[in-house]
Amino acid sequence: TIVVIDPCEEKPSLAKPLVEVPEGMPPIATTTKTVTPPLEPPTFSQSLSSQRIVIWEHAVLKEEVLQALVAAIGKDRGIEDREALFGDIMKREEQGSTFFNEGVAFPHVRLEGLAAPIVALGLTREGVTDVSTEKPIEIVFLIISPAQAPETQVKLLGLASRAAQNRHLLQSLRAARTPEEAMRIILDWEMPDESHPTNGPK
């Protein structure tokens, strides 16, 4: 069983802009607090896209994997400061590596001002050469989540852990030759049909 525990209190990276109140505006009397509605429970199909799936047919370095996944996120979601995002991910990795012996990796970071979580998926056929693990790293889940909703990160890490324990899903992803095919495999796995062979941990 893979248990992902993040003991580090992350500092959200991008500063959230403050809302300016025009001068002379009278205060609004209220007896209730403004409550931000909770985000919907995340799924991979909602947070992932084929544009954010990268496949390597050769052995790669850890930084090469993370840079490529950050570049895919930046291009697909219009994030301009990719270097800052990459730097935040590497700082988090320095606090404790998320590349585990079970052959999976869960790099993650929280960002200020992010409206919804973003997931990128890396599939390595020959593993990550500069990471010492018992099994080669085959799957990398890069998870970017809103700073204001830490529970979203926890839920996505749980989903990634469950996915990493599903043998049928892993075998199917190993056989995927294109990002589009890998995305279809993820969608099939999430189908709420208990009889579906890829649904649920195996």
C-alpha positions as CSV (number, residue, x, y, z in Angstrom):
1,T,0.0,0.0,0.0
2,I,1.3,3.4,-1.0
3,V,0.7,6.1,1.6
4,V,1.5,9.7,0.6
5,I,2.1,11.9,3.6
6,D,3.2,15.6,3.2
7,P,4.6,16.8,6.5
8,C,5.8,20.1,5.1
9,E,3.8,23.2,5.3
10,E,4.0,24.6,1.8
11,K,4.2,28.3,1.1
12,P,1.9,29.0,-1.9
13,S,3.9,30.4,-4.7
14,L,2.1,33.1,-6.7
15,A,0.9,36.1,-4.6
16,K,-2.8,36.5,-4.7
17,P,-3.9,40.1,-5.7
18,L,-5.8,42.0,-3.0
19,V,-9.2,43.5,-3.7
20,E,-9.2,47.3,-3.5
21,V,-12.2,49.0,-1.9
22,P,-13.0,52.4,-3.3
23,E,-12.7,55.3,-0.9
24,G,-16.0,56.6,0.6
25,M,-17.8,53.3,0.2
26,P,-19.9,52.7,3.4
27,P,-19.3,49.5,5.2
28,I,-21.9,46.8,4.6
29,A,-23.6,45.7,7.8
30,T,-23.9,41.9,8.0
31,T,-24.5,39.3,10.7
32,T,-23.2,36.3,8.8
33,K,-19.8,35.4,7.5
34,T,-19.1,35.0,3.8
35,V,-18.4,31.4,3.2
36,T,-16.5,30.2,0.1
37,P,-18.3,27.3,-1.4
38,P,-16.1,24.1,-1.4
39,L,-14.6,22.9,-4.6
40,E,-16.1,19.8,-6.2
41,P,-14.3,16.6,-5.5
42,P,-11.6,16.3,-8.1
43,T,-11.1,13.6,-10.6
44,F,-8.3,12.9,-12.9
45,S,-10.4,13.3,-16.0
46,Q,-11.5,16.8,-14.8
47,S,-7.9,17.9,-13.9
48,L,-6.0,16.1,-16.6
49,S,-6.0,16.4,-20.4
50,S,-4.1,14.7,-23.2
51,Q,-2.1,17.9,-23.7
52,R,-0.6,17.3,-20.3
53,I,0.5,13.7,-20.8
54,V,4.1,13.1,-21.8
55,I,5.5,9.8,-22.8
56,W,9.3,8.9,-22.9
57,E,10.5,5.8,-24.8
58,H,14.0,6.3,-23.3
59,A,15.5,6.7,-19.9
60,V,15.2,10.3,-18.5
61,L,16.5,12.4,-15.7
62,K,14.2,13.6,-12.8
63,E,14.6,17.3,-13.8
64,E,13.9,16.5,-17.4
65,V,10.6,14.8,-16.4
66,L,9.5,17.7,-14.2
67,Q,10.5,20.4,-16.7
68,A,8.6,18.7,-19.5
69,L,5.5,18.3,-17.3
70,V,5.7,21.9,-16.2
71,A,6.1,23.0,-19.8
72,A,3.0,21.0,-20.8
73,I,1.0,22.6,-18.0
74,G,2.2,26.1,-19.0
75,K,1.4,25.6,-22.6
76,D,-2.0,24.1,-22.0
77,R,-3.1,26.4,-19.2
78,G,-1.3,29.6,-20.3
79,I,1.0,29.8,-17.2
80,E,3.7,32.2,-18.2
81,D,6.1,32.0,-15.3
82,R,7.0,28.3,-15.8
83,E,10.5,28.7,-14.2
84,A,8.9,29.9,-10.9
85,L,6.5,26.9,-11.0
86,F,9.4,24.5,-11.7
87,G,11.4,26.1,-8.9
88,D,8.6,25.7,-6.4
89,I,8.3,22.0,-7.3
90,M,12.1,21.4,-6.9
91,K,12.0,23.2,-3.5
92,R,9.3,20.8,-2.4
93,E,11.4,17.8,-3.7
94,E,14.3,19.0,-1.7
95,Q,12.2,18.9,1.5
96,G,11.4,15.2,0.8
97,S,11.5,13.3,-2.5
98,T,8.1,12.1,-3.9
99,F,9.8,9.5,-6.1
100,F,9.1,6.3,-4.3
101,N,10.3,2.7,-4.4
102,E,7.0,1.4,-5.8
103,G,7.8,2.9,-9.2
104,V,5.6,6.0,-9.0
105,A,6.1,9.6,-8.2
106,F,3.7,12.2,-6.8
107,P,5.4,15.7,-7.1
108,H,3.0,18.4,-5.9
109,V,2.7,22.0,-5.0
110,R,0.0,24.5,-4.1
111,L,-0.5,27.8,-5.9
112,E,-2.2,31.0,-4.8
113,G,-5.0,32.2,-7.2
114,L,-5.5,28.9,-8.9
115,A,-9.2,28.3,-9.7
116,A,-9.0,24.5,-10.1
117,P,-6.4,21.8,-9.7
118,I,-4.2,20.8,-12.6
119,V,-2.7,17.4,-13.1
120,A,0.0,16.3,-15.6
121,L,1.0,12.7,-16.2
122,G,4.4,11.4,-17.2
123,L,4.9,7.8,-18.5
124,T,8.5,6.6,-18.6
125,R,9.3,3.4,-20.4
126,E,12.9,3.1,-19.2
127,G,12.6,4.8,-15.8
128,V,14.3,7.8,-14.2
129,T,18.0,7.2,-14.2
130,D,19.1,9.6,-11.4
131,V,16.6,8.4,-8.8
132,S,17.6,5.4,-6.7
133,T,14.5,3.2,-6.3
134,E,13.9,-0.6,-6.1
135,K,11.6,-0.4,-9.1
136,P,12.1,2.0,-12.0
137,I,9.9,5.1,-11.9
138,E,7.3,4.4,-14.6
139,I,4.5,6.9,-13.7
140,V,4.8,10.5,-12.5
141,F,1.7,12.4,-11.3
142,L,2.4,16.1,-11.1
143,I,-0.3,17.7,-9.0
144,I,-0.9,21.5,-8.9
145,S,-3.7,22.5,-6.5
146,P,-5.3,25.8,-5.2
147,A,-3.6,27.1,-2.0
148,Q,-7.0,28.0,-0.6
149,A,-8.2,24.4,-0.8
150,P,-5.6,22.1,0.8
151,E,-8.1,19.3,1.0
152,T,-8.1,19.2,-2.8
153,Q,-4.4,18.3,-2.9
154,V,-5.1,15.5,-0.3
155,K,-7.9,14.1,-2.4
156,L,-5.8,14.1,-5.6
157,L,-2.9,12.5,-3.9
158,G,-5.3,9.8,-2.7
159,L,-6.6,9.3,-6.3
160,A,-3.0,9.0,-7.6
161,S,-2.1,6.5,-4.9
162,R,-5.2,4.4,-5.7
163,A,-4.3,4.6,-9.4
164,A,-0.8,3.4,-8.7
165,Q,-2.2,0.3,-6.9
166,N,-4.4,-0.7,-9.9
167,R,-2.4,-3.4,-11.8
168,H,-4.8,-3.4,-14.8
169,L,-4.6,0.4,-15.1
170,L,-0.8,0.4,-14.9
171,Q,-0.5,-2.3,-17.5
172,S,-2.8,-0.4,-19.8
173,L,-0.9,2.8,-19.3
174,R,2.4,1.0,-20.0
175,A,0.9,-0.1,-23.4
176,A,-0.4,3.3,-24.3
177,R,1.5,4.8,-27.3
178,T,0.0,8.2,-27.5
179,P,-1.3,10.8,-24.9
180,E,-4.8,10.5,-26.4
181,E,-4.7,6.7,-25.8
182,A,-3.5,7.2,-22.2
183,M,-6.3,9.7,-21.6
184,R,-8.9,7.3,-22.8
185,I,-7.5,4.7,-20.4
186,I,-7.8,7.1,-17.5
187,L,-11.4,7.9,-18.5
188,D,-12.3,4.2,-18.7
189,W,-10.8,3.6,-15.3
190,E,-13.0,6.3,-13.8
191,M,-16.2,4.9,-15.2
192,P,-18.7,4.4,-12.3
193,D,-19.5,0.8,-13.4
194,E,-18.4,-1.7,-10.8
195,S,-18.3,-4.4,-13.5
196,H,-15.7,-2.5,-15.5
197,P,-12.4,-4.3,-15.4
198,T,-10.4,-1.2,-14.8
199,N,-12.5,0.3,-12.1
200,G,-11.2,0.2,-8.5
201,P,-7.9,-1.0,-7.1
202,K,-6.7,-4.4,-8.0
